[in-house]
Amino acid sequence: MTDSANSATPDPNPELTAALTSRVRRMMLIAGLTTALGMGAVLIAIGYRLFRGDGSVQPSADVTASLPKGAKIVSTAVAGDRLLVTVDIRGAIEIRAFDARTLKPAGQLKFVSEP
């Protein structure tokens, strides 16, 4: 009876085994560094998205927008980062846009009839 733990066969080519082991270690090191670099890039991207300063200003609670005399607000809507207000001014329709974050006027769209 032979015991397999005690019967270690000598390596036929120790130089080849050492070279192969060295090459595998180098490849593992490259793979580990590449993985670490990729994970670092992902963590940096996540951190950038979480902590970047948009410079956004919270709207103040009291904002007053004046309308011409006789004007009525027909509807309101939100589109992206804009607040849209449709106003009826004595039969003429106008859409006013405001920045949703700061509530500052962002533009107007007036509709007129052709003569």
N, CA, C and O atoms as a GROMACS GRO file, in nm:
protein
  460
    1MET      N    1   0.082  -0.117   0.000
    1MET     CA    2   0.000   0.000   0.000
    1MET      C    3   0.087   0.124   0.000
    1MET      O    4   0.181   0.137   0.078
    2THR      N    5   0.052   0.214  -0.088
    2THR     CA    6   0.128   0.339  -0.094
    2THR      C    7   0.041   0.453  -0.046
    2THR      O    8  -0.078   0.458  -0.074
    3ASP      N    9   0.101   0.542   0.027
    3ASP     CA   10   0.031   0.659   0.079
    3ASP      C   11   0.057   0.775  -0.017
    3ASP      O   12   0.172   0.809  -0.044
    4SER      N   13  -0.050   0.836  -0.069
    4SER     CA   14  -0.033   0.941  -0.168
    4SER      C   15   0.026   1.068  -0.108
    4SER      O   16   0.090   1.145  -0.180
    5ALA      N   17   0.005   1.094   0.022
    5ALA     CA   18   0.061   1.213   0.084
    5ALA      C   19   0.212   1.200   0.100
    5ALA      O   20   0.283   1.301   0.093
    6ASN      N   21   0.261   1.082   0.122
    6ASN     CA   22   0.405   1.061   0.142
    6ASN      C   23   0.477   1.039   0.010
    6ASN      O   24   0.600   1.047   0.007
    7SER      N   25   0.407   1.011  -0.096
    7SER     CA   26   0.475   0.980  -0.221
    7SER      C   27   0.469   1.100  -0.314
    7SER      O   28   0.404   1.094  -0.418
    8ALA      N   29   0.536   1.205  -0.279
    8ALA     CA   30   0.543   1.324  -0.363
    8ALA      C   31   0.643   1.298  -0.474
    8ALA      O   32   0.759   1.265  -0.449
    9THR      N   33   0.595   1.315  -0.595
    9THR     CA   34   0.685   1.294  -0.708
    9THR      C   35   0.764   1.422  -0.733
    9THR      O   36   0.706   1.531  -0.727
   10PRO      N   37   0.888   1.412  -0.760
   10PRO     CA   38   0.967   1.533  -0.786
   10PRO      C   39   0.924   1.596  -0.918
   10PRO      O   40   0.885   1.526  -1.012
   11ASP      N   41   0.930   1.730  -0.923
   11ASP     CA   42   0.891   1.804  -1.043
   11ASP      C   43   0.992   1.775  -1.152
   11ASP      O   44   1.112   1.790  -1.131
   12PRO      N   45   0.946   1.733  -1.271
   12PRO     CA   46   1.040   1.699  -1.377
   12PRO      C   47   1.115   1.822  -1.430
   12PRO      O   48   1.230   1.809  -1.473
   13ASN      N   49   1.052   1.941  -1.428
   13ASN     CA   50   1.117   2.061  -1.480
   13ASN      C   51   1.089   2.178  -1.386
   13ASN      O   52   0.992   2.251  -1.407
   14PRO      N   53   1.170   2.198  -1.282
   14PRO     CA   54   1.143   2.304  -1.184
   14PRO      C   55   1.154   2.444  -1.244
   14PRO      O   56   1.087   2.534  -1.195
   15GLU      N   57   1.235   2.466  -1.346
   15GLU     CA   58   1.246   2.597  -1.407
   15GLU      C   59   1.117   2.636  -1.478
   15GLU      O   60   1.074   2.752  -1.471
   16LEU      N   61   1.054   2.541  -1.546
   16LEU     CA   62   0.928   2.565  -1.615
   16LEU      C   63   0.818   2.597  -1.514
   16LEU      O   64   0.737   2.688  -1.536
   17THR      N   65   0.816   2.524  -1.404
   17THR     CA   66   0.715   2.547  -1.301
   17THR      C   67   0.734   2.685  -1.239
   17THR      O   68   0.636   2.755  -1.216
   18ALA      N   69   0.857   2.726  -1.212
   18ALA     CA   70   0.884   2.858  -1.155
   18ALA      C   71   0.844   2.968  -1.253
   18ALA      O   72   0.788   3.070  -1.211
   19ALA      N   73   0.871   2.950  -1.382
   19ALA     CA   74   0.835   3.051  -1.482
   19ALA      C   75   0.684   3.061  -1.496
   19ALA      O   76   0.628   3.171  -1.508
   20LEU      N   77   0.618   2.945  -1.494
   20LEU     CA   78   0.472   2.944  -1.504
   20LEU      C   79   0.409   3.011  -1.382
   20LEU      O   80   0.315   3.089  -1.395
   21THR      N   81   0.461   2.982  -1.265
   21THR     CA   82   0.410   3.043  -1.142
   21THR      C   83   0.432   3.194  -1.145
   21THR      O   84   0.342   3.269  -1.105
   22SER      N   85   0.545   3.239  -1.190
   22SER     CA   86   0.575   3.381  -1.200
   22SER      C   87   0.480   3.450  -1.297
   22SER      O   88   0.432   3.560  -1.271
   23ARG      N   89   0.454   3.384  -1.410
   23ARG     CA   90   0.364   3.441  -1.510
   23ARG      C   91   0.220   3.450  -1.459
   23ARG      O   92   0.152   3.549  -1.484
   24VAL      N   93   0.175   3.349  -1.388
   24VAL     CA   94   0.040   3.349  -1.332
   24VAL      C   95   0.027   3.459  -1.228
   24VAL      O   96  -0.075   3.529  -1.223
   25ARG      N   97   0.129   3.475  -1.143
   25ARG     CA   98   0.126   3.582  -1.042
   25ARG      C   99   0.118   3.719  -1.107
   25ARG      O  100   0.043   3.806  -1.062
   26ARG      N  101   0.197   3.740  -1.214
   26ARG     CA  102   0.195   3.868  -1.284
   26ARG      C  103   0.058   3.894  -1.345
   26ARG      O  104   0.008   4.006  -1.337
   27MET      N  105  -0.002   3.793  -1.406
   27MET     CA  106  -0.135   3.808  -1.464
   27MET      C  107  -0.239   3.837  -1.357
   27MET      O  108  -0.330   3.918  -1.379
   28MET      N  109  -0.228   3.773  -1.242
   28MET     CA  110  -0.321   3.798  -1.131
   28MET      C  111  -0.304   3.941  -1.079
   28MET      O  112  -0.403   4.006  -1.044
   29LEU      N  113  -0.181   3.990  -1.074
   29LEU     CA  114  -0.155   4.125  -1.030
   29LEU      C  115  -0.218   4.226  -1.126
   29LEU      O  116  -0.280   4.323  -1.083
   30ILE      N  117  -0.202   4.203  -1.256
   30ILE     CA  118  -0.261   4.290  -1.357
   30ILE      C  119  -0.414   4.288  -1.346
   30ILE      O  120  -0.478   4.393  -1.352
   31ALA      N  121  -0.472   4.170  -1.331
   31ALA     CA  122  -0.617   4.159  -1.318
   31ALA      C  123  -0.667   4.229  -1.192
   31ALA      O  124  -0.770   4.296  -1.194
   32GLY      N  125  -0.594   4.214  -1.082
   32GLY     CA  126  -0.633   4.280  -0.957
   32GLY      C  127  -0.625   4.431  -0.968
   32GLY      O  128  -0.714   4.501  -0.921
   33LEU      N  129  -0.518   4.482  -1.028
   33LEU     CA  130  -0.505   4.626  -1.045
   33LEU      C  131  -0.612   4.683  -1.137
   33LEU      O  132  -0.665   4.791  -1.112
   34THR      N  133  -0.642   4.611  -1.244
   34THR     CA  134  -0.747   4.655  -1.336
   34THR      C  135  -0.882   4.659  -1.265
   34THR      O  136  -0.959   4.754  -1.284
   35THR      N  137  -0.912   4.558  -1.186
   35THR     CA  138  -1.037   4.555  -1.111
   35THR      C  139  -1.042   4.671  -1.011
   35THR      O  140  -1.145   4.737  -0.999
   36ALA      N  141  -0.934   4.695  -0.940
   36ALA     CA  142  -0.930   4.805  -0.844
   36ALA      C  143  -0.947   4.940  -0.913
   36ALA      O  144  -1.017   5.028  -0.862
   37LEU      N  145  -0.884   4.956  -1.029
   37LEU     CA  146  -0.898   5.080  -1.105
   37LEU      C  147  -1.042   5.101  -1.150
   37LEU      O  148  -1.095   5.212  -1.141
   38GLY      N  149  -1.105   4.996  -1.200
   38GLY     CA  150  -1.245   5.005  -1.242
   38GLY      C  151  -1.339   5.037  -1.127
   38GLY      O  152  -1.429   5.120  -1.141
   39MET      N  153  -1.318   4.971  -1.014
   39MET     CA  154  -1.404   4.998  -0.898
   39MET      C  155  -1.382   5.141  -0.847
   39MET      O  156  -1.478   5.207  -0.806
   40GLY      N  157  -1.258   5.187  -0.851
   40GLY     CA  158  -1.231   5.325  -0.811
   40GLY      C  159  -1.300   5.425  -0.902
   40GLY      O  160  -1.354   5.525  -0.855
   41ALA      N  161  -1.299   5.398  -1.032
   41ALA     CA  162  -1.366   5.487  -1.127
   41ALA      C  163  -1.517   5.491  -1.102
   41ALA      O  164  -1.578   5.597  -1.109
   42VAL      N  165  -1.575   5.377  -1.074
   42VAL     CA  166  -1.719   5.372  -1.045
   42VAL      C  167  -1.751   5.448  -0.917
   42VAL      O  168  -1.848   5.524  -0.913
   43LEU      N  169  -1.671   5.430  -0.814
   43LEU     CA  170  -1.694   5.501  -0.688
   43LEU      C  171  -1.676   5.652  -0.704
   43LEU      O  172  -1.751   5.730  -0.645
   44ILE      N  173  -1.579   5.693  -0.784
   44ILE     CA  174  -1.561   5.836  -0.809
   44ILE      C  175  -1.680   5.892  -0.885
   44ILE      O  176  -1.727   6.002  -0.853
   45ALA      N  177  -1.730   5.820  -0.984
   45ALA     CA  178  -1.847   5.866  -1.059
   45ALA      C  179  -1.970   5.878  -0.969
   45ALA      O  180  -2.045   5.976  -0.979
   46ILE      N  181  -1.990   5.780  -0.883
   46ILE     CA  182  -2.105   5.786  -0.792
   46ILE      C  183  -2.089   5.903  -0.695
   46ILE      O  184  -2.185   5.977  -0.671
   47GLY      N  185  -1.970   5.921  -0.640
   47GLY     CA  186  -1.947   6.032  -0.549
   47GLY      C  187  -1.966   6.166  -0.616
   47GLY      O  188  -2.020   6.259  -0.556
   48TYR      N  189  -1.922   6.177  -0.739
   48TYR     CA  190  -1.938   6.302  -0.813
   48TYR      C  191  -2.086   6.334  -0.832
   48TYR      O  192  -2.129   6.448  -0.814
   49ARG      N  193  -2.162   6.234  -0.869
   49ARG     CA  194  -2.306   6.257  -0.891
   49ARG      C  195  -2.378   6.292  -0.762
   49ARG      O  196  -2.471   6.373  -0.763
   50LEU      N  197  -2.336   6.232  -0.652
   50LEU     CA  198  -2.403   6.258  -0.524
   50LEU      C  199  -2.368   6.395  -0.466
   50LEU      O  200  -2.454   6.463  -0.410
   51PHE      N  201  -2.242   6.434  -0.478
   51PHE     CA  202  -2.197   6.551  -0.406
   51PHE      C  203  -2.164   6.672  -0.491
   51PHE      O  204  -2.113   6.771  -0.439
   52ARG      N  205  -2.192   6.668  -0.619
   52ARG     CA  206  -2.160   6.785  -0.701
   52ARG      C  207  -2.256   6.898  -0.667
   52ARG      O  208  -2.372   6.875  -0.634
   53GLY      N  209  -2.206   7.017  -0.675
   53GLY     CA  210  -2.288   7.134  -0.644
   53GLY      C  211  -2.356   7.184  -0.770
   53GLY      O  212  -2.290   7.229  -0.863
   54ASP      N  213  -2.488   7.175  -0.773
   54ASP     CA  214  -2.562   7.224  -0.889
   54ASP      C  215  -2.574   7.375  -0.887
   54ASP      O  216  -2.607   7.437  -0.988
   55GLY      N  217  -2.546   7.434  -0.773
   55GLY     CA  218  -2.567   7.577  -0.761
   55GLY      C  219  -2.715   7.610  -0.758
   55GLY      O  220  -2.755   7.723  -0.782
   56SER      N  221  -2.795   7.510  -0.728
   56SER     CA  222  -2.939   7.533  -0.728
   56SER      C  223  -2.978   7.612  -0.604
   56SER      O  224  -2.926   7.591  -0.495
   57VAL      N  225  -3.066   7.702  -0.626
   57VAL     CA  226  -3.117   7.785  -0.518
   57VAL      C  227  -3.260   7.744  -0.493
   57VAL      O  228  -3.341   7.734  -0.585
   58GLN      N  229  -3.291   7.722  -0.368
   58GLN     CA  230  -3.429   7.686  -0.335
   58GLN      C  231  -3.517   7.809  -0.354
   58GLN      O  232  -3.478   7.919  -0.317
   59PRO      N  233  -3.636   7.791  -0.412
   59PRO     CA  234  -3.724   7.906  -0.432
   59PRO      C  235  -3.772   7.960  -0.299
   59PRO      O  236  -3.794   7.887  -0.203
   60SER      N  237  -3.785   8.091  -0.297
   60SER     CA  238  -3.837   8.150  -0.175
   60SER      C  239  -3.987   8.121  -0.166
   60SER      O  240  -4.052   8.094  -0.266
   61ALA      N  241  -4.039   8.126  -0.047
   61ALA     CA  242  -4.178   8.089  -0.025
   61ALA      C  243  -4.274   8.194  -0.080
   61ALA      O  244  -4.386   8.161  -0.117
   62ASP      N  245  -4.230   8.319  -0.086
   62ASP     CA  246  -4.320   8.427  -0.129
   62ASP      C  247  -4.273   8.486  -0.260
   62ASP      O  248  -4.179   8.565  -0.263
   63VAL      N  249  -4.337   8.448  -0.369
   63VAL     CA  250  -4.307   8.501  -0.501
   63VAL      C  251  -4.437   8.552  -0.558
   63VAL      O  252  -4.538   8.483  -0.559
   64THR      N  253  -4.433   8.675  -0.608
   64THR     CA  254  -4.553   8.735  -0.666
   64THR      C  255  -4.525   8.769  -0.811
   64THR      O  256  -4.432   8.844  -0.841
   65ALA      N  257  -4.605   8.715  -0.900
   65ALA     CA  258  -4.596   8.746  -1.041
   65ALA      C  259  -4.719   8.828  -1.078
   65ALA      O  260  -4.832   8.786  -1.050
   66SER      N  261  -4.698   8.941  -1.139
   66SER     CA  262  -4.811   9.027  -1.172
   66SER      C  263  -4.862   8.995  -1.312
   66SER      O  264  -4.785   8.967  -1.404
   67LEU      N  265  -4.992   9.001  -1.326
   67LEU     CA  266  -5.059   8.979  -1.454
   67LEU      C  267  -5.126   9.110  -1.496
   67LEU      O  268  -5.162   9.191  -1.410
   68PRO      N  269  -5.142   9.129  -1.625
   68PRO     CA  270  -5.215   9.249  -1.670
   68PRO      C  271  -5.359   9.247  -1.619
   68PRO      O  272  -5.413   9.140  -1.588
   69LYS      N  273  -5.420   9.364  -1.612
   69LYS     CA  274  -5.558   9.376  -1.564
   69LYS      C  275  -5.650   9.299  -1.657
   69LYS      O  276  -5.644   9.313  -1.779
   70GLY      N  277  -5.737   9.218  -1.599
   70GLY     CA  278  -5.832   9.140  -1.675
   70GLY      C  279  -5.778   9.005  -1.722
   70GLY      O  280  -5.850   8.930  -1.788
   71ALA      N  281  -5.657   8.972  -1.689
   71ALA     CA  282  -5.597   8.845  -1.731
   71ALA      C  283  -5.640   8.734  -1.637
   71ALA      O  284  -5.661   8.755  -1.517
   72LYS      N  285  -5.654   8.613  -1.693
   72LYS     CA  286  -5.691   8.496  -1.614
   72LYS      C  287  -5.593   8.383  -1.643
   72LYS      O  288  -5.550   8.364  -1.757
   73ILE      N  289  -5.558   8.310  -1.540
   73ILE     CA  290  -5.474   8.192  -1.558
   73ILE      C  291  -5.564   8.078  -1.604
   73ILE      O  292  -5.660   8.042  -1.535
   74VAL      N  293  -5.532   8.022  -1.721
   74VAL     CA  294  -5.612   7.915  -1.778
   74VAL      C  295  -5.564   7.779  -1.728
   74VAL      O  296  -5.644   7.694  -1.689
   75SER      N  297  -5.431   7.758  -1.729
   75SER     CA  298  -5.377   7.631  -1.683
   75SER      C  299  -5.231   7.647  -1.643
   75SER      O  300  -5.165   7.746  -1.676
   76THR      N  301  -5.183   7.546  -1.571
   76THR     CA  302  -5.041   7.540  -1.535
   76THR      C  303  -4.990   7.400  -1.565
   76THR      O  304  -5.067   7.304  -1.567
   77ALA      N  305  -4.860   7.390  -1.589
   77ALA     CA  306  -4.800   7.260  -1.617
   77ALA      C  307  -4.651   7.267  -1.584
   77ALA      O  308  -4.593   7.375  -1.574
   78VAL      N  309  -4.592   7.149  -1.565
   78VAL     CA  310  -4.449   7.139  -1.542
   78VAL      C  311  -4.390   7.060  -1.659
   78VAL      O  312  -4.438   6.952  -1.692
   79ALA      N  313  -4.286   7.116  -1.720
   79ALA     CA  314  -4.219   7.050  -1.832
   79ALA      C  315  -4.068   7.055  -1.805
   79ALA      O  316  -4.004   7.159  -1.822
   80GLY      N  317  -4.013   6.942  -1.763
   80GLY     CA  318  -3.870   6.938  -1.732
   80GLY      C  319  -3.842   7.024  -1.610
   80GLY      O  320  -3.895   6.999  -1.502
   81ASP      N  321  -3.758   7.124  -1.627
   81ASP     CA  322  -3.727   7.214  -1.515
   81ASP      C  323  -3.794   7.350  -1.534
   81ASP      O  324  -3.746   7.452  -1.485
   82ARG      N  325  -3.905   7.350  -1.604
   82ARG     CA  326  -3.982   7.472  -1.629
   82ARG      C  327  -4.124   7.459  -1.575
   82ARG      O  328  -4.185   7.353  -1.581
   83LEU      N  329  -4.174   7.570  -1.524
   83LEU     CA  330  -4.314   7.580  -1.483
   83LEU      C  331  -4.382   7.664  -1.589
   83LEU      O  332  -4.341   7.778  -1.615
   84LEU      N  333  -4.485   7.611  -1.652
   84LEU     CA  334  -4.554   7.680  -1.760
   84LEU      C  335  -4.691   7.725  -1.712
   84LEU      O  336  -4.766   7.648  -1.653
   85VAL      N  337  -4.722   7.852  -1.737
   85VAL     CA  338  -4.851   7.909  -1.698
   85VAL      C  339  -4.916   7.963  -1.824
   85VAL      O  340  -4.859   8.047  -1.894
   86THR      N  341  -5.036   7.916  -1.854
   86THR     CA  342  -5.112   7.965  -1.968
   86THR      C  343  -5.206   8.073  -1.919
   86THR      O  344  -5.285   8.052  -1.827
   87VAL      N  345  -5.196   8.191  -1.983
   87VAL     CA  346  -5.272   8.308  -1.938
   87VAL      C  347  -5.361   8.355  -2.052
   87VAL      O  348  -5.318   8.361  -2.167
   88ASP      N  349  -5.485   8.388  -2.019
   88ASP     CA  350  -5.579   8.448  -2.115
   88ASP      C  351  -5.587   8.597  -2.084
   88ASP      O  352  -5.638   8.637  -1.979
   89ILE      N  353  -5.537   8.679  -2.177
   89ILE     CA  354  -5.538   8.824  -2.159
   89ILE      C  355  -5.636   8.883  -2.259
   89ILE      O  356  -5.602   8.907  -2.375
   90ARG      N  357  -5.760   8.905  -2.214
   90ARG     CA  358  -5.868   8.962  -2.296
   90ARG      C  359  -5.880   8.890  -2.430
   90ARG      O  360  -5.892   8.954  -2.535
   91GLY      N  361  -5.878   8.757  -2.426
   91GLY     CA  362  -5.898   8.677  -2.546
   91GLY      C  363  -5.768   8.632  -2.613
   91GLY      O  364  -5.772   8.542  -2.697
   92ALA      N  365  -5.656   8.692  -2.580
   92ALA     CA  366  -5.526   8.652  -2.637
   92ALA      C  367  -5.461   8.553  -2.541
   92ALA      O  368  -5.455   8.576  -2.420
   93ILE      N  369  -5.411   8.443  -2.597
   93ILE     CA  370  -5.349   8.340  -2.515
   93ILE      C  371  -5.198   8.364  -2.511
   93ILE      O  372  -5.136   8.395  -2.613
   94GLU      N  373  -5.141   8.349  -2.392
   94GLU     CA  374  -4.997   8.367  -2.372
   94GLU      C  375  -4.949   8.258  -2.277
   94GLU      O  376  -5.016   8.226  -2.179
   95ILE      N  377  -4.833   8.201  -2.308
   95ILE     CA  378  -4.772   8.101  -2.220
   95ILE      C  379  -4.647   8.163  -2.160
   95ILE      O  380  -4.558   8.209  -2.232
   96ARG      N  381  -4.641   8.165  -2.028
   96ARG     CA  382  -4.524   8.219  -1.958
   96ARG      C  383  -4.450   8.103  -1.892
   96ARG      O  384  -4.510   8.017  -1.828
   97ALA      N  385  -4.318   8.103  -1.909
   97ALA     CA  386  -4.235   7.996  -1.853
   97ALA      C  387  -4.151   8.053  -1.739
   97ALA      O  388  -4.100   8.165  -1.746
   98PHE      N  389  -4.138   7.973  -1.632
   98PHE     CA  390  -4.058   8.009  -1.516
   98PHE      C  391  -3.965   7.893  -1.483
   98PHE      O  392  -4.000   7.777  -1.503
   99ASP      N  393  -3.846   7.926  -1.433
   99ASP     CA  394  -3.754   7.823  -1.386
   99ASP      C  395  -3.814   7.760  -1.261
   99ASP      O  396  -3.848   7.832  -1.166
  100ALA      N  397  -3.828   7.628  -1.258
  100ALA     CA  398  -3.895   7.560  -1.146
  100ALA      C  399  -3.815   7.570  -1.017
  100ALA      O  400  -3.874   7.562  -0.909
  101ARG      N  401  -3.685   7.586  -1.024
  101ARG     CA  402  -3.604   7.593  -0.902
  101ARG      C  403  -3.602   7.732  -0.841
  101ARG      O  404  -3.614   7.747  -0.719
  102THR      N  405  -3.587   7.834  -0.925
  102THR     CA  406  -3.574   7.970  -0.873
  102THR      C  407  -3.701   8.051  -0.888
  102THR      O  408  -3.714   8.157  -0.826
  103LEU      N  409  -3.794   8.005  -0.970
  103LEU     CA  410  -3.919   8.073  -1.003
  103LEU      C  411  -3.896   8.207  -1.073
  103LEU      O  412  -3.982   8.295  -1.069
  104LYS      N  413  -3.781   8.223  -1.138
  104LYS     CA  414  -3.755   8.343  -1.217
  104LYS      C  415  -3.813   8.323  -1.356
  104LYS      O  416  -3.814   8.211  -1.406
  105PRO      N  417  -3.862   8.431  -1.419
  105PRO     CA  418  -3.916   8.418  -1.555
  105PRO      C  419  -3.811   8.366  -1.652
  105PRO      O  420  -3.696   8.410  -1.652
  106ALA      N  421  -3.854   8.271  -1.735
  106ALA     CA  422  -3.762   8.212  -1.833
  106ALA      C  423  -3.802   8.243  -1.976
  106ALA      O  424  -3.725   8.217  -2.068
  107GLY      N  425  -3.921   8.298  -1.997
  107GLY     CA  426  -3.962   8.333  -2.133
  107GLY      C  427  -4.113   8.341  -2.147
  107GLY      O  428  -4.189   8.300  -2.059
  108GLN      N  429  -4.155   8.394  -2.262
  108GLN     CA  430  -4.298   8.407  -2.292
  108GLN      C  431  -4.322   8.360  -2.434
  108GLN      O  432  -4.235   8.371  -2.520
  109LEU      N  433  -4.440   8.310  -2.456
  109LEU     CA  434  -4.484   8.273  -2.590
  109LEU      C  435  -4.621   8.336  -2.609
  109LEU      O  436  -4.717   8.299  -2.542
  110LYS      N  437  -4.628   8.431  -2.703
  110LYS     CA  438  -4.755   8.501  -2.729
  110LYS      C  439  -4.815   8.450  -2.859
  110LYS      O  440  -4.744   8.426  -2.957
  111PHE      N  441  -4.944   8.435  -2.858
  111PHE     CA  442  -5.016   8.392  -2.978
  111PHE      C  443  -5.100   8.509  -3.025
  111PHE      O  444  -5.176   8.567  -2.948
  112VAL      N  445  -5.086   8.543  -3.153
  112VAL     CA  446  -5.166   8.650  -3.213
  112VAL      C  447  -5.234   8.597  -3.337
  112VAL      O  448  -5.184   8.506  -3.404
  113SER      N  449  -5.347   8.654  -3.368
  113SER     CA  450  -5.420   8.616  -3.488
  113SER      C  451  -5.367   8.692  -3.607
  113SER      O  452  -5.328   8.808  -3.595
  114GLU      N  453  -5.365   8.626  -3.722
  114GLU     CA  454  -5.322   8.695  -3.844
  114GLU      C  455  -5.430   8.789  -3.889
  114GLU      O  456  -5.549   8.761  -3.872
  115PRO      N  457  -5.388   8.904  -3.946
  115PRO     CA  458  -5.490   9.001  -3.993
  115PRO      C  459  -5.561   8.955  -4.118
  115PRO      O  460  -5.648   9.025  -4.169
   0.00000   0.00000   0.00000
